[in-house]
Amino acid sequence: MKYIKKYSILFLLLSAVWGQNLFPILGGQRVGTSVFTFLNIGVSASAVGMGEAVVAMSQDASSIYYNPAIVAQFKEPQLILSKVTYPADIFYDYASYTQRIFRQQYFGISGGILHMAPMMETTEYLPTGTGNYFVFQDRFFALTYGARMTDRFSFGVTLKYVQEDLAQQSMGATMMDMGTFYWTGYQSLRFSASLLHFGPEVKPNGTYEKRILDFNTGEEIVDETSFQAFSPPTIFRVGTAMNLWNTDQHSLEGAIQLNHPVDNAEYIVFGVELSLYKMLYIRSGYKLNKLEENYSFGVGFHVPIGSTALKIDYSYSNFQHLTDPTRLSIGFEF
């Protein structure tokens, strides 16, 4: 009977979401209207294995990237290191550490860097290269604070500095993440929400030469023009998760999440995680209304080594047009 109640709740939540007009027809026209889009890349192998439907799940230290309030859900210090292999030989390295600092106060520190090998400069007259190279790099550094207000409710805030370097141009901005985590009291059901990458509009420093036609003389002139500012890729996530099946050694967890980005259409994510003997984790996720990326899966091994737990997670995402990215995360619970 208890399993019928669990599935009934998930069915009602799904029906409520499906029945709403959450997918605006013009949502896709917002693509390409934000800066620092590397912040949309999933940093955690365990999270991406579930389609990133993890706003209400406390998997490891990288969970604070999706919801800062999760920092207050960890009883022990957590460390995670992730490597993302993206198309076109682009790599994303991420690290995060969380720890309780005083009673119900928690702290986290994290950072990530998106990088690639130096690229040769080309022009219309030298399409094979000029002999000069330029560098592209995105990075961020973040500090997270969270507090457990009651045994059911916690909140978290992250302050981070984001910077991008492309050839001779550079831009940076300070942003904020906010999140809540709430245990409903019905078995393991929890409800969470987060607002990520909230900050001011940003533009590169300096100016560039814009060639325009002078209608008075008919000659081409060069005008020094400032860059246009754009907003960061702010995204609002709300979701729920609960144990669908649970024994002393095994469990099955399900999650449903709605994502509302400012630079794309809304989409829904479903994710499941099967735990066997609390050592082997098998994950799968599916994104509905996401044009480029749809399904993903992952596997994880959690091995106790003395007083420390070693976590190794791998995930695969299916891209419809680009090379499918893979992620590898190695973590420790002390």
Backbone as numpy.savetxt, mean C-alpha at the origin, in Angstrom:
# Nx Ny Nz CAx CAy CAz Cx Cy Cz
-24.05 -24.01 13.68 -24.88 -22.80 13.68 -24.02 -21.54 13.68
-22.90 -21.58 14.44 -22.06 -20.38 14.52 -21.42 -20.05 13.17
-21.13 -21.11 12.36 -20.55 -20.85 11.05 -21.58 -20.22 10.11
-22.85 -20.62 10.26 -23.91 -20.00 9.45 -24.00 -18.51 9.75
-23.87 -18.13 11.03 -23.93 -16.72 11.40 -22.77 -15.95 10.78
-21.58 -16.56 10.80 -20.41 -15.88 10.25 -20.58 -15.60 8.76
-20.97 -16.63 8.03 -21.13 -16.46 6.59 -22.29 -15.54 6.26
-23.32 -15.52 7.11 -24.46 -14.63 6.89 -24.04 -13.18 7.01
-23.19 -12.88 8.00 -22.71 -11.50 8.18 -21.90 -11.07 6.98
-20.99 -11.91 6.52 -20.17 -11.56 5.36 -21.04 -11.38 4.12
-22.08 -12.23 3.97 -22.97 -12.11 2.82 -23.73 -10.80 2.84
-24.20 -10.38 4.02 -24.93 -9.13 4.14 -24.04 -7.94 3.85
-22.79 -7.98 4.34 -21.85 -6.89 4.06 -21.57 -6.80 2.57
-21.35 -7.94 1.94 -21.09 -7.95 0.51 -22.29 -7.45 -0.28
-23.48 -7.86 0.12 -24.69 -7.42 -0.58 -24.89 -5.92 -0.47
-24.59 -5.37 0.73 -24.75 -3.93 0.92 -23.79 -3.16 0.04
-22.55 -3.66 -0.06 -21.56 -2.98 -0.89 -21.92 -3.09 -2.35
-22.32 -4.29 -2.76 -22.63 -4.53 -4.17 -23.83 -3.70 -4.62
-24.76 -3.44 -3.71 -25.97 -2.74 -4.09 -25.80 -1.25 -4.23
-24.67 -0.71 -3.80 -24.46 0.72 -3.88 -23.80 1.09 -5.20
-23.97 2.33 -5.61 -23.35 2.82 -6.83 -21.95 3.31 -6.50
-21.03 2.35 -6.27 -19.69 2.69 -5.80 -18.69 2.81 -6.94
-19.07 2.50 -8.16 -18.15 2.51 -9.27 -18.57 3.56 -10.29
-18.19 4.80 -10.09 -18.59 5.84 -11.05 -18.01 5.56 -12.43
-18.83 5.84 -13.45 -18.42 5.57 -14.82 -17.19 6.38 -15.18
-17.10 7.59 -14.65 -15.99 8.46 -15.01 -14.80 8.31 -14.07
-14.82 7.33 -13.19 -13.72 7.17 -12.24 -12.38 6.97 -12.91
-12.38 6.25 -14.04 -11.13 5.99 -14.73 -10.49 7.23 -15.30
-11.26 8.30 -15.48 -10.69 9.52 -16.04 -9.80 10.25 -15.04
-9.78 9.81 -13.79 -8.92 10.45 -12.81 -7.50 9.90 -12.83
-7.26 8.89 -13.67 -5.93 8.28 -13.74 -4.91 9.31 -14.21
-3.74 9.31 -13.58 -2.68 10.22 -13.98 -2.83 11.62 -13.45
-3.60 11.82 -12.40 -3.83 13.16 -11.85 -3.18 13.35 -10.49
-2.21 12.52 -10.13 -1.55 12.66 -8.84 -0.05 12.43 -8.99
0.69 12.87 -7.99 2.14 12.67 -7.94 2.46 11.59 -6.91
3.71 11.17 -6.88 4.18 10.14 -5.93 3.32 8.88 -6.03
3.01 8.45 -7.25 2.14 7.29 -7.42 2.81 5.99 -6.97
4.11 6.01 -6.69 4.76 4.82 -6.17 4.19 4.41 -4.82
3.52 5.35 -4.13 2.90 5.03 -2.85 1.73 4.06 -3.01
1.25 3.85 -4.23 0.18 2.89 -4.47 0.69 1.46 -4.57
1.99 1.28 -4.64 2.57 -0.06 -4.77 2.51 -0.77 -3.43
1.99 -1.99 -3.42 1.95 -2.78 -2.19 3.34 -3.17 -1.73
3.64 -2.96 -0.47 4.99 -3.19 0.04 5.15 -4.53 0.73
4.06 -5.18 1.09 4.11 -6.39 1.91 3.71 -7.61 1.11
4.53 -8.66 1.17 4.21 -9.90 0.48 2.98 -10.56 1.09
2.87 -10.53 2.41 1.71 -11.14 3.07 0.42 -10.40 2.73
0.49 -9.06 2.65 -0.70 -8.27 2.32 -1.11 -8.44 0.87
-0.15 -8.38 -0.04 -0.46 -8.49 -1.47 -0.99 -9.88 -1.79
-0.53 -10.90 -1.05 -1.08 -12.24 -1.26 -2.57 -12.30 -1.06
-3.11 -11.42 -0.21 -4.55 -11.32 0.03 -5.20 -10.21 -0.78
-4.51 -9.71 -1.79 -5.06 -8.62 -2.59 -5.02 -7.29 -1.87
-4.25 -7.20 -0.79 -4.15 -6.00 0.06 -5.47 -5.66 0.76
-6.30 -6.68 0.99 -7.52 -6.49 1.77 -7.19 -6.66 3.25
-6.29 -5.81 3.74 -5.70 -6.04 5.06 -5.87 -4.84 6.00
-6.78 -3.92 5.69 -6.95 -2.76 6.55 -7.42 -3.17 7.94
-8.01 -4.37 8.06 -8.50 -4.86 9.35 -7.73 -6.09 9.81
-6.49 -6.27 9.30 -5.70 -7.44 9.67 -4.32 -7.03 10.17
-3.87 -7.65 11.25 -2.55 -7.37 11.81 -1.63 -8.53 11.48
-0.98 -8.46 10.32 -0.14 -9.56 9.85 1.30 -9.43 10.34
1.91 -8.28 10.09 3.29 -8.05 10.50 3.54 -6.54 10.54
4.79 -6.14 10.74 5.11 -4.72 10.91 4.73 -3.88 9.69
4.70 -4.50 8.50 4.34 -3.74 7.30 2.86 -3.39 7.25
2.05 -3.95 8.17 0.62 -3.64 8.18 0.35 -2.17 8.48
1.30 -1.49 9.13 1.10 -0.07 9.44 1.13 0.78 8.18
1.63 0.22 7.07 1.60 0.94 5.80 0.17 1.08 5.29
-0.68 0.13 5.66 -2.07 0.11 5.19 -3.03 0.70 6.22
-2.66 0.64 7.49 -3.50 1.20 8.56 -2.61 1.47 9.77
-2.30 2.72 10.08 -1.41 3.02 11.22 -1.93 2.50 12.55
-3.25 2.32 12.70 -3.81 1.86 13.97 -3.39 0.44 14.31
-2.94 -0.33 13.32 -2.55 -1.72 13.56 -1.30 -1.80 14.42
-0.54 -0.71 14.50 0.67 -0.73 15.33 0.32 -1.07 16.78
-0.90 -0.75 17.22 -1.30 -1.01 18.60 -1.85 -2.41 18.79
-1.80 -3.25 17.75 -2.31 -4.61 17.86 -1.20 -5.63 18.12
0.05 -5.21 18.04 1.17 -6.13 18.21 1.63 -6.16 19.66
1.69 -7.35 20.23 2.13 -7.49 21.61 3.66 -7.48 21.70
4.32 -7.98 20.67 5.78 -8.08 20.66 6.36 -7.19 19.56
7.64 -6.79 19.68 8.28 -6.01 18.61 8.30 -6.79 17.30
8.12 -6.07 16.20 8.07 -6.68 14.87 9.04 -5.96 13.94
9.72 -6.74 13.09 10.61 -6.18 12.07 10.31 -6.88 10.76
10.21 -6.11 9.67 9.93 -6.68 8.36 10.80 -6.00 7.31
11.33 -6.80 6.39 12.11 -6.31 5.26 11.49 -6.89 3.99
11.18 -6.03 3.01 10.51 -6.49 1.79 11.25 -6.05 0.55
11.19 -6.90 -0.47 11.78 -6.61 -1.77 10.72 -6.84 -2.83
10.42 -5.81 -3.61 9.43 -5.90 -4.69 10.16 -5.83 -6.02
9.95 -6.84 -6.86 10.51 -6.85 -8.20 9.41 -6.42 -9.17
9.55 -5.21 -9.72 8.52 -4.63 -10.56 8.94 -4.73 -12.04
8.01 -4.49 -12.98 8.38 -4.54 -14.39 9.49 -3.54 -14.74
10.18 -3.79 -15.87 11.22 -2.90 -16.41 12.41 -2.76 -15.46
12.73 -3.82 -14.72 13.89 -3.81 -13.82 13.81 -2.68 -12.79
12.61 -2.45 -12.29 12.39 -1.48 -11.22 12.21 -2.23 -9.92
12.85 -1.77 -8.85 12.82 -2.46 -7.57 12.34 -1.51 -6.47
11.64 -2.09 -5.52 11.11 -1.33 -4.39 11.53 -2.04 -3.11
12.32 -1.37 -2.28 12.78 -1.92 -1.01 12.04 -1.22 0.13
11.58 -2.00 1.09 10.79 -1.47 2.20 11.23 -2.12 3.50
11.21 -1.33 4.58 11.54 -1.84 5.91 10.64 -1.16 6.93
10.26 -1.92 7.97 9.38 -1.38 9.00 9.68 -2.07 10.34
9.54 -1.31 11.42 9.77 -1.84 12.77 8.72 -1.23 13.70
8.12 -2.07 14.55 7.12 -1.60 15.51 7.45 -2.11 16.89
7.05 -1.32 17.91 7.32 -1.71 19.30 6.41 -0.93 20.24
6.04 -1.58 21.35 5.30 -0.89 22.41 6.29 -0.06 23.22
5.96 1.20 23.48 6.90 2.08 24.18 6.49 2.35 25.62
5.18 2.37 25.91 4.74 2.64 27.27 3.27 2.26 27.42
3.01 1.30 28.28 1.65 0.85 28.53 0.92 0.59 27.21
-0.07 1.42 26.89 -0.85 1.21 25.67 -0.43 2.15 24.54
0.81 2.64 24.60 1.34 3.52 23.57 2.32 2.72 22.70
2.23 2.91 21.38 3.03 2.12 20.45 3.71 3.04 19.43
4.82 2.54 18.90 5.65 3.34 18.00 6.08 2.49 16.82
6.18 3.12 15.66 6.65 2.42 14.47 7.51 3.33 13.62
8.45 2.74 12.91 9.32 3.48 11.99 9.42 2.67 10.70
9.33 3.35 9.57 9.33 2.65 8.29 9.90 3.53 7.20
10.25 2.90 6.10 10.79 3.64 4.96 10.82 2.77 3.73
10.78 3.40 2.58 10.82 2.66 1.32 11.52 3.45 0.25
12.08 2.75 -0.72 12.77 3.40 -1.83 12.51 2.64 -3.12
12.00 3.34 -4.11 11.78 2.80 -5.45 12.93 3.26 -6.33
13.63 2.32 -6.95 14.86 2.71 -7.66 15.07 1.82 -8.88
15.95 2.26 -9.73 16.33 1.53 -10.93 17.76 1.92 -11.30
18.34 1.18 -12.20 19.70 1.49 -12.65 19.69 2.81 -13.43
20.81 3.56 -13.42 20.87 4.80 -14.20 20.51 4.55 -15.66
19.71 5.47 -16.22 19.23 5.32 -17.59 19.94 6.31 -18.51
20.28 5.83 -19.72 20.98 6.70 -20.66 20.03 7.74 -21.24
20.50 8.94 -21.35 19.73 10.03 -21.94 19.69 9.88 -23.46
18.51 10.08 -24.03 18.34 10.04 -25.48 17.65 11.32 -25.95
17.86 11.67 -27.19 17.21 12.83 -27.79 16.67 12.43 -29.17
15.94 13.35 -29.79 15.41 13.06 -31.12 16.51 12.92 -32.16
17.66 13.54 -31.91 18.78 13.45 -32.84 19.75 12.33 -32.47
19.73 11.90 -31.20 20.59 10.81 -30.74 19.72 9.77 -30.04
18.91 9.03 -30.80 17.98 8.08 -30.19 18.67 6.90 -29.51
19.94 6.64 -29.84 20.65 5.54 -29.21 21.39 5.96 -27.94
21.33 7.25 -27.62 21.96 7.72 -26.38 22.98 8.80 -26.61
23.05 9.74 -25.67 24.00 10.84 -25.75 25.30 10.55 -25.01
25.32 9.45 -24.24 26.49 9.17 -23.42 26.31 9.64 -21.99
25.28 10.44 -21.75 24.98 10.90 -20.40 23.90 10.02 -19.77
23.93 9.91 -18.45 22.97 9.10 -17.72 22.22 9.95 -16.70
20.98 9.56 -16.40 20.22 10.23 -15.36 19.64 9.19 -14.42
19.25 9.65 -13.23 18.79 8.76 -12.17 17.35 9.11 -11.81
16.53 8.07 -11.61 15.17 8.23 -11.10 15.06 7.49 -9.78
14.45 8.16 -8.78 14.33 7.53 -7.47 13.19 8.16 -6.69
12.34 7.31 -6.09 11.29 7.73 -5.17 11.59 7.13 -3.81
11.31 7.88 -2.73 11.56 7.35 -1.39 10.69 8.06 -0.37
10.52 7.39 0.77 9.79 8.00 1.87 10.35 7.48 3.19
10.15 8.28 4.23 10.53 7.91 5.59 9.38 8.29 6.50
8.98 7.38 7.41 7.76 7.60 8.18 7.94 7.22 9.64
7.22 7.96 10.50 7.12 7.66 11.93 5.65 7.46 12.27
5.36 6.41 13.01 3.98 6.05 13.33 3.79 6.03 14.84
2.67 6.59 15.29 2.28 6.52 16.70 0.87 5.94 16.77
0.67 5.01 17.70 -0.64 4.42 17.88 -0.93 4.20 19.34
-2.21 4.15 19.69 -2.63 3.94 21.08 -3.84 3.04 21.11
-3.85 2.14 22.10 -5.00 1.29 22.33 -5.86 1.97 23.39
-6.95 2.57 22.97 -7.80 3.33 23.88 -8.61 2.42 24.80
-9.12 1.32 24.25 -9.84 0.31 25.03 -9.37 -1.05 24.53
-9.95 -2.12 25.09 -9.59 -3.45 24.60 -10.17 -3.73 23.22
-11.03 -2.82 22.72 -11.63 -3.01 21.40 -11.20 -1.98 20.38
-10.81 -0.79 20.81 -10.58 0.31 19.87 -9.15 0.84 19.97
-8.53 1.05 18.82 -7.21 1.68 18.75 -7.17 2.61 17.55
-6.27 3.58 17.61 -6.09 4.49 16.48 -4.59 4.68 16.25
-4.25 5.22 15.08 -2.86 5.46 14.76 -2.70 6.59 13.77
-1.54 7.25 13.84 -1.21 8.36 12.95 0.22 8.19 12.46
0.43 8.41 11.18 1.77 8.35 10.59 2.11 9.68 9.93
3.28 10.18 10.22 3.83 11.34 9.54 4.99 10.87 8.68
4.99 11.26 7.43 6.06 10.80 6.55 6.49 11.89 5.58
7.74 11.80 5.20 8.28 12.72 4.20 8.55 11.93 2.93
8.01 12.42 1.82 8.12 11.73 0.53 8.90 12.62 -0.42
9.80 12.00 -1.18 10.64 12.77 -2.11 10.84 12.00 -3.40
10.94 12.74 -4.50 11.21 12.15 -5.81 12.31 12.92 -6.50
13.24 12.18 -7.10 14.33 12.76 -7.89 14.28 12.18 -9.29
14.21 13.03 -10.28 14.22 12.62 -11.68 15.15 13.54 -12.43
16.31 12.99 -12.84 17.33 13.78 -13.50 17.69 14.99 -12.62
17.50 16.20 -13.12 17.85 17.40 -12.36 16.67 17.96 -11.58
15.52 17.31 -11.66 14.33 17.81 -10.99 14.08 17.03 -9.70
13.59 17.76 -8.68 13.33 17.13 -7.39 12.10 17.78 -6.76
11.34 16.99 -6.01 10.21 17.52 -5.25 9.98 16.66 -4.02
9.44 17.29 -2.98 9.20 16.57 -1.74 8.04 17.20 -0.98
7.44 16.42 -0.07 6.30 16.91 0.71 6.13 16.05 1.95
5.53 16.64 2.97 5.17 15.92 4.19 3.72 15.49 4.11
3.45 14.24 4.44 2.10 13.69 4.34 1.71 13.02 5.65
0.44 12.65 5.73 -0.08 12.03 6.94 -0.98 10.85 6.59
-0.87 9.80 7.41 -1.79 8.67 7.36 -2.55 8.62 8.68
-3.81 8.24 8.63 -4.64 8.09 9.84 -5.46 6.82 9.74
-5.65 6.15 10.87 -6.41 4.92 10.83 -7.05 4.56 12.15
-8.08 3.72 12.09 -8.75 3.20 13.28 -8.89 1.69 13.15
-8.96 1.02 14.29 -9.10 -0.44 14.33 -10.08 -0.76 15.45
-11.17 -1.46 15.11 -12.24 -1.69 16.09 -12.67 -3.14 16.09
-12.61 -3.78 17.26 -13.15 -5.11 17.47 -14.63 -4.96 17.83
-15.51 -5.55 17.05 -16.94 -5.34 17.25 -17.48 -6.05 18.49
-16.79 -7.08 18.95 -17.29 -7.85 20.08 -18.00 -9.11 19.67
-18.34 -9.22 18.38 -18.94 -10.46 17.89 -17.83 -11.39 17.41
-17.49 -12.36 18.22 -16.43 -13.30 17.92 -15.16 -12.55 17.48
-14.63 -12.82 16.29 -13.39 -12.16 15.86 -13.63 -11.03 14.85
-14.87 -10.64 14.65 -15.18 -9.63 13.64 -14.62 -8.27 14.04
-13.88 -7.66 13.12 -13.37 -6.30 13.35 -13.62 -5.44 12.12
-13.68 -4.15 12.39 -14.01 -3.16 11.37 -12.98 -2.05 11.45
-12.39 -1.70 10.32 -11.30 -0.72 10.32 -11.42 0.22 9.13
-10.80 1.39 9.27 -10.76 2.37 8.19 -9.45 3.15 8.27
-8.96 3.58 7.11 -7.73 4.37 7.09 -7.78 5.37 5.94
-7.13 6.50 6.16 -6.94 7.53 5.14 -5.45 7.71 4.97
-4.93 7.41 3.77 -3.50 7.36 3.53 -3.05 8.41 2.52
-1.80 8.85 2.66 -1.14 9.76 1.73 -1.88 11.10 1.62
-2.30 11.62 2.75 -3.01 12.91 2.76 -1.99 14.02 2.91
-2.01 14.98 1.97 -1.03 16.05 2.02 -1.31 17.12 0.98
-0.42 18.11 0.89 -0.64 19.24 -0.03 -0.29 18.88 -1.46
-0.70 19.76 -2.38 -0.29 19.60 -3.77 1.21 19.88 -3.89
1.85 19.19 -4.81 3.31 19.23 -4.94 3.69 19.43 -6.40
4.79 20.14 -6.61 5.33 20.30 -7.95 6.85 20.32 -7.87
7.55 19.98 -8.95 9.01 20.00 -8.95 9.55 21.41 -8.75
10.74 21.46 -8.19 11.40 22.75 -8.01 11.89 23.30 -9.35
12.03 24.62 -9.40 12.59 25.26 -10.58 11.58 25.48 -11.69
12.09 25.72 -12.90 11.27 25.99 -14.08 11.77 25.15 -15.26
11.02 25.21 -16.34 11.46 24.54 -17.56 11.18 25.45 -18.75
11.87 25.19 -19.86 11.72 26.00 -21.06 10.55 25.50 -21.90
9.60 26.37 -22.14 8.43 26.03 -22.95 8.49 26.83 -24.25
8.51 26.13 -25.36 8.60 26.79 -26.67 7.18 27.07 -27.20
6.91 28.34 -27.46 5.59 28.74 -27.95 5.76 29.63 -29.18
4.66 29.79 -29.90 4.68 30.60 -31.11 4.18 32.01 -30.81
4.98 33.00 -31.18 4.60 34.39 -31.02 3.73 34.78 -32.22
2.44 35.01 -31.98 1.51 35.30 -33.07 1.76 36.67 -33.71
2.45 37.56 -33.00 2.74 38.89 -33.55 3.85 38.83 -34.59
4.90 38.05 -34.28 6.05 38.00 -35.19 6.08 36.71 -36.01
5.33 35.70 -35.56 5.36 34.41 -36.26 6.58 33.59 -35.93
7.39 34.03 -34.96 8.60 33.31 -34.59 8.38 32.51 -33.31
9.20 31.48 -33.15 9.14 30.65 -31.95 9.97 31.30 -30.85
9.38 31.42 -29.65 10.09 32.00 -28.52 10.12 30.99 -27.38
11.07 31.20 -26.47 11.25 30.31 -25.32 10.76 31.03 -24.08
9.87 30.39 -23.35 9.30 30.99 -22.15 9.66 30.13 -20.94
10.18 30.76 -19.88 10.48 30.05 -18.63 9.18 29.83 -17.86
8.79 28.59 -17.67 7.50 28.26 -17.10 7.66 27.38 -15.86
6.84 27.65 -14.86 6.86 26.82 -13.64 6.07 25.54 -13.87
6.41 24.51 -13.13 5.70 23.25 -13.22 4.33 23.36 -12.55
3.41 22.53 -12.99 2.08 22.50 -12.41 2.06 21.57 -11.19
1.32 21.96 -10.16 1.23 21.17 -8.93 0.07 20.19 -9.01
0.28 19.01 -8.43 -0.75 17.98 -8.37 -0.82 17.42 -6.95
-1.95 16.83 -6.62 -2.15 16.29 -5.28 -1.53 14.90 -5.18
-1.22 14.43 -3.97 -0.70 13.07 -3.77 -1.81 12.04 -3.96
-1.47 10.76 -4.05 -2.48 9.71 -4.32 -3.23 9.29 -3.05
-3.97 10.23 -2.48 -4.73 9.94 -1.26 -5.74 8.82 -1.52
-5.86 7.92 -0.55 -6.79 6.81 -0.70 -7.48 6.53 0.64
-8.78 6.30 0.58 -9.56 5.94 1.77 -9.92 4.47 1.68
-9.63 3.73 2.75 -9.89 2.30 2.78 -10.76 1.97 3.98
-11.78 1.17 3.75 -12.64 0.70 4.84 -12.91 -0.77 4.60
-12.79 -1.57 5.66 -12.96 -2.99 5.47 -13.23 -3.73 6.76
-13.51 -5.00 6.61 -13.80 -5.86 7.75 -13.14 -7.21 7.53
-12.86 -7.91 8.63 -12.23 -9.23 8.56 -12.68 -10.04 9.77
-12.68 -11.36 9.60 -13.02 -12.24 10.71 -12.59 -13.67 10.39
-12.48 -14.49 11.44 -12.17 -15.90 11.28 -13.42 -16.63 10.81
-13.32 -17.29 9.67 -14.44 -18.06 9.13 -14.45 -19.48 9.66
-13.28 -19.97 10.01 -13.13 -21.33 10.53 -11.90 -21.36 11.43
-12.05 -21.99 12.58 -10.96 -21.92 13.55 -10.93 -23.18 14.41
-9.73 -23.79 14.53 -9.48 -24.89 15.46 -8.23 -24.56 16.25
-7.76 -25.50 17.05 -6.55 -25.26 17.84 -5.31 -25.10 16.96
-5.31 -25.74 15.78 -4.12 -25.74 14.93 -4.33 -25.02 13.60
-5.56 -24.89 13.17 -5.81 -24.34 11.84 -6.84 -23.22 11.92
-6.82 -22.35 10.90 -7.81 -21.28 10.83 -7.93 -20.78 9.40
-9.08 -20.21 9.09 -9.34 -19.58 7.79 -9.90 -18.20 8.05
-9.22 -17.19 7.53 -9.63 -15.81 7.75 -10.06 -15.18 6.43
-11.17 -14.44 6.47 -11.67 -13.76 5.29 -11.76 -12.26 5.50
-11.59 -11.49 4.42 -11.62 -10.03 4.51 -12.28 -9.44 3.27
-13.02 -8.36 3.47 -13.64 -7.58 2.40 -13.27 -6.11 2.62
-12.91 -5.43 1.54 -12.43 -4.05 1.68 -12.85 -3.21 0.48
-13.24 -1.97 0.76 -13.55 -0.99 -0.28 -12.46 0.07 -0.29
-11.90 0.32 -1.47 -10.86 1.34 -1.64 -11.40 2.49 -2.49
-11.18 3.71 -2.00 -11.62 4.90 -2.74 -10.39 5.79 -2.98
-9.70 5.65 -4.12 -8.55 6.51 -4.43 -8.99 7.80 -5.11
-8.19 8.85 -4.95 -8.54 10.12 -5.60 -8.14 10.13 -7.06
-7.27 9.19 -7.48 -6.77 9.22 -8.85 -7.20 8.00 -9.66
-8.30 7.37 -9.26 -8.81 6.24 -10.02 -10.22 5.91 -9.53
-10.83 4.91 -10.14 -12.18 4.49 -9.75 -12.13 3.66 -8.48
-13.24 3.64 -7.74 -13.33 2.81 -6.55 -13.29 1.33 -6.94
-12.80 0.51 -6.02 -12.80 -0.93 -6.28 -12.88 -1.69 -4.97
-13.36 -2.94 -5.08 -13.54 -3.81 -3.93 -12.50 -4.93 -3.97
-12.02 -5.32 -2.79 -11.02 -6.37 -2.70 -11.52 -7.46 -1.77
-11.33 -8.71 -2.18 -11.63 -9.87 -1.35 -10.33 -10.60 -1.06
-10.18 -11.08 0.16 -8.97 -11.81 0.50 -9.24 -12.91 1.51
-8.47 -14.00 1.41 -8.57 -15.10 2.37 -7.16 -15.53 2.76
-7.04 -16.03 3.98 -5.77 -16.54 4.47 -6.01 -17.82 5.26
-5.41 -18.91 4.79 -5.53 -20.21 5.46 -4.25 -20.48 6.24
-4.39 -20.72 7.53 -3.26 -21.01 8.41 -3.29 -22.48 8.80
-2.19 -23.18 8.57 -2.07 -24.59 8.91 -0.97 -24.78 9.95
-1.35 -25.29 11.11 -0.43 -25.52 12.21 0.28 -24.24 12.66
-0.29 -23.09 12.33 0.27 -21.79 12.67 1.70 -21.61 12.15
2.01 -22.36 11.10 3.34 -22.29 10.49 3.27 -22.02 8.98
2.31 -22.63 8.30 2.15 -22.46 6.87 0.92 -21.61 6.58
1.10 -20.56 5.78 0.02 -19.63 5.45 -0.16 -19.60 3.93
-1.37 -19.84 3.50 -1.72 -19.79 2.07 -2.74 -18.69 1.87
-2.47 -17.79 0.95 -3.31 -16.60 0.78 -3.75 -16.43 -0.67
-4.87 -15.75 -0.83 -5.36 -15.43 -2.16 -6.24 -14.19 -2.08
-6.26 -13.41 -3.16 -7.06 -12.20 -3.19 -7.53 -11.88 -4.59
-8.60 -11.10 -4.66 -9.13 -10.68 -5.96 -9.63 -9.24 -5.86
-9.26 -8.42 -6.88 -9.66 -7.03 -6.93 -10.73 -6.86 -8.00
-11.89 -6.35 -7.58 -13.02 -6.16 -8.48 -13.07 -4.70 -8.92
-13.13 -4.49 -10.25 -13.15 -3.16 -10.86 -11.76 -2.53 -10.92
-10.71 -3.33 -10.80 -9.33 -2.86 -10.96 -8.87 -3.31 -12.34
-8.61 -2.36 -13.24 -8.42 -2.70 -14.64 -7.13 -3.48 -14.91
-6.02 -3.06 -14.33 -4.74 -3.67 -14.67 -4.43 -4.91 -13.85
-4.75 -4.88 -12.57 -4.39 -5.96 -11.66 -5.66 -6.60 -11.10
-5.72 -7.94 -11.15 -6.92 -8.60 -10.63 -6.60 -9.58 -9.51
-6.15 -10.77 -9.80 -5.97 -11.74 -8.73 -4.52 -11.83 -8.26
-4.35 -12.35 -7.07 -3.02 -12.54 -6.49 -3.07 -13.73 -5.54
-1.91 -14.27 -5.25 -1.84 -15.33 -4.26 -0.47 -15.27 -3.58
-0.36 -15.92 -2.45 0.90 -15.89 -1.71 1.00 -17.06 -0.76
2.20 -17.26 -0.25 2.47 -18.32 0.71 3.46 -17.79 1.73
3.32 -18.24 2.96 4.21 -17.78 4.02 4.56 -18.91 4.98
5.76 -18.81 5.57 6.23 -19.76 6.56 6.65 -19.00 7.81
6.06 -19.37 8.93 6.41 -18.75 10.21 7.03 -19.82 11.09
8.32 -19.67 11.38 9.08 -20.70 12.08 9.63 -20.14 13.39
9.28 -20.74 14.53 9.85 -20.27 15.80 11.31 -20.70 15.94
12.14 -19.74 16.32 13.56 -20.00 16.56 13.88 -19.47 17.95
13.77 -20.32 18.95 13.95 -19.87 20.32 12.83 -18.92 20.70
13.20 -17.76 21.19 12.22 -16.75 21.57 11.82 -15.85 20.41
12.39 -16.10 19.23 12.12 -15.29 18.04 11.36 -16.11 17.00
10.43 -15.46 16.31 9.70 -16.10 15.22 10.17 -15.53 13.89
10.60 -16.41 12.99 11.03 -16.02 11.66 9.86 -16.13 10.70
9.63 -15.07 9.91 8.53 -15.04 8.95 9.09 -14.83 7.54
8.75 -15.72 6.64 9.14 -15.60 5.23 7.88 -15.67 4.39
7.61 -14.63 3.62 6.39 -14.55 2.82 6.73 -14.21 1.38
5.97 -14.81 0.47 6.14 -14.58 -0.96 4.76 -14.36 -1.58
4.68 -13.46 -2.55 3.40 -13.22 -3.22 3.61 -12.96 -4.70
2.55 -13.22 -5.44 2.53 -13.03 -6.89 1.25 -12.29 -7.26
1.37 -11.30 -8.12 0.21 -10.54 -8.60 0.10 -10.68 -10.10
-1.12 -10.79 -10.58 -1.35 -10.93 -12.02 -1.61 -9.55 -12.63
-0.73 -9.12 -13.53 -0.92 -7.90 -14.30 -1.36 -8.30 -15.71
-2.33 -7.60 -16.25 -2.89 -7.97 -17.54 -2.03 -7.54 -18.72
-1.21 -6.48 -18.54 -0.40 -5.98 -19.64 1.09 -5.96 -19.32
1.45 -5.73 -18.09 2.85 -5.64 -17.72 3.34 -6.97 -17.15
4.65 -7.05 -16.96 5.23 -8.23 -16.33 4.71 -8.35 -14.90
4.36 -9.55 -14.49 3.77 -9.77 -13.17 4.81 -9.55 -12.08
4.55 -8.64 -11.14 5.52 -8.37 -10.06 5.47 -9.45 -8.98
6.59 -9.65 -8.32 6.69 -10.58 -7.20 7.25 -9.84 -5.98
6.92 -10.36 -4.80 7.36 -9.74 -3.55 7.88 -10.82 -2.60
8.95 -10.48 -1.91 9.52 -11.37 -0.91 9.74 -10.56 0.36
9.20 -11.05 1.48 9.33 -10.37 2.76 9.94 -11.33 3.78
10.85 -10.79 4.58 11.46 -11.54 5.67 11.24 -10.73 6.95
10.63 -11.36 7.95 10.30 -10.63 9.17 10.69 -11.41 10.41
10.70 -10.67 11.54 11.03 -11.25 12.83 10.07 -10.72 13.88
9.63 -11.60 14.74 8.84 -11.21 15.90 9.63 -11.58 17.15
10.01 -10.58 17.94 10.93 -10.79 19.06 10.18 -11.07 20.37
